[in-house]
Amino acid sequence: MKPKTIYVSWIKTPISGIMLFPFLLIRKNLKGSGKANKIINHETIHFHQAIETLVLPFYIIYVINYLLNLLKYKNHNTAYKNILAEKEAFSNDSNLDYLETRKKYCWLS
């Protein structure tokens, strides 16, 4: 299963894209760029994480993980970068072949 990528103009900086299952919403001005490919790969990693947890639990885990990180780090950017789902996505979003070898549930370990 693959996500449906939609380019939208309403997403503003600093966000370049977001995965709202089963869609990837990417900033329209990035269409066709190398940055778009990286963002699509990043958000597709989240898409697979969501499938592994039957979608809704993915968002619950994501928010709880963020809130716990916020209590721990007391900084939005540090809390965000340390969300389990984001750590896997950021570590592998430049590797456009990553999804071919990705192990299921690896982000939860």
C-alpha positions as CSV (number, residue, x, y, z in Angstrom):
1,M,0.0,0.0,0.0
2,K,1.3,3.5,-0.9
3,P,0.2,6.8,0.4
4,K,-1.5,9.4,-1.9
5,T,0.7,12.5,-2.3
6,I,-1.2,15.8,-2.5
7,Y,0.5,19.1,-3.1
8,V,-1.1,22.0,-1.2
9,S,-0.5,25.7,-0.9
10,W,-1.7,26.2,2.7
11,I,1.2,24.5,4.4
12,K,3.6,27.2,5.6
13,T,7.2,27.2,6.9
14,P,8.6,25.6,8.9
15,I,6.4,22.6,8.0
16,S,7.2,21.1,4.5
17,G,4.9,18.2,4.7
18,I,2.7,16.0,6.9
19,M,1.3,12.5,6.8
20,L,-2.5,12.4,7.5
21,F,-3.3,8.8,6.8
22,P,-3.6,7.8,3.9
23,F,-2.4,11.1,2.5
24,L,1.0,12.9,2.3
25,L,0.4,16.7,2.2
26,I,3.4,18.4,0.7
27,R,4.0,22.2,0.2
28,K,3.0,22.9,-3.4
29,N,6.1,25.1,-4.1
30,L,8.3,22.0,-3.5
31,K,6.8,19.9,-6.3
32,G,9.4,18.3,-8.5
33,S,12.3,19.3,-6.3
34,G,14.9,17.1,-4.6
35,K,13.7,18.4,-1.3
36,A,10.2,17.1,-2.1
37,N,11.6,13.6,-2.7
38,K,13.2,13.7,0.8
39,I,10.1,15.0,2.4
40,I,7.9,12.4,0.6
41,N,10.3,9.6,1.8
42,H,10.2,11.0,5.4
43,E,6.4,11.1,5.4
44,T,6.1,7.7,3.8
45,I,8.2,6.3,6.6
46,H,5.5,7.7,8.9
47,F,2.8,6.1,6.7
48,H,4.4,2.7,7.2
49,Q,4.7,3.3,11.0
50,A,1.0,4.2,11.0
51,I,0.1,0.9,9.2
52,E,2.1,-1.1,11.7
53,T,0.1,0.3,14.6
54,L,-3.3,0.2,12.8
55,V,-3.2,4.0,12.2
56,L,-4.9,5.6,15.2
57,P,-2.5,4.2,17.8
58,F,0.3,5.7,15.8
59,Y,-1.0,9.2,16.4
60,I,-1.6,8.4,20.1
61,I,1.9,7.1,20.5
62,Y,3.3,10.1,18.6
63,V,1.5,12.7,20.8
64,I,2.3,10.9,24.1
65,N,5.9,10.5,23.1
66,Y,6.1,14.2,22.2
67,L,4.5,15.3,25.5
68,L,6.8,13.1,27.6
69,N,9.8,14.5,25.6
70,L,8.6,18.0,26.2
71,L,8.5,17.4,30.0
72,K,11.9,15.8,29.8
73,Y,13.7,18.4,27.5
74,K,11.5,21.5,28.1
75,N,12.1,22.5,24.5
76,H,9.8,22.0,21.5
77,N,12.5,21.3,18.9
78,T,14.4,18.8,21.1
79,A,11.2,17.1,22.1
80,Y,10.1,16.9,18.5
81,K,13.4,15.5,17.2
82,N,13.4,12.8,19.9
83,I,9.9,11.4,19.1
84,L,10.5,7.8,18.2
85,A,8.8,8.0,14.9
86,E,10.7,11.2,13.9
87,K,14.1,9.6,14.9
88,E,13.6,6.8,12.4
89,A,12.2,9.2,9.7
90,F,15.0,11.8,10.1
91,S,17.7,9.2,10.2
92,N,16.6,7.7,6.9
93,D,14.7,10.3,4.8
94,S,17.8,10.9,2.6
95,N,18.0,7.2,1.7
96,L,15.4,6.8,-1.0
97,D,15.9,3.0,-0.9
98,Y,15.3,2.7,2.8
99,L,11.7,1.5,2.6
100,E,12.8,-1.5,0.6
101,T,14.9,-2.8,3.5
102,R,13.1,-1.3,6.4
103,K,12.3,-3.7,9.3
104,K,8.8,-3.4,10.7
105,Y,8.4,-1.9,14.1
106,C,12.1,-0.8,14.2
107,W,11.1,2.7,15.4
108,L,9.5,1.3,18.6
109,S,12.8,-0.3,19.8
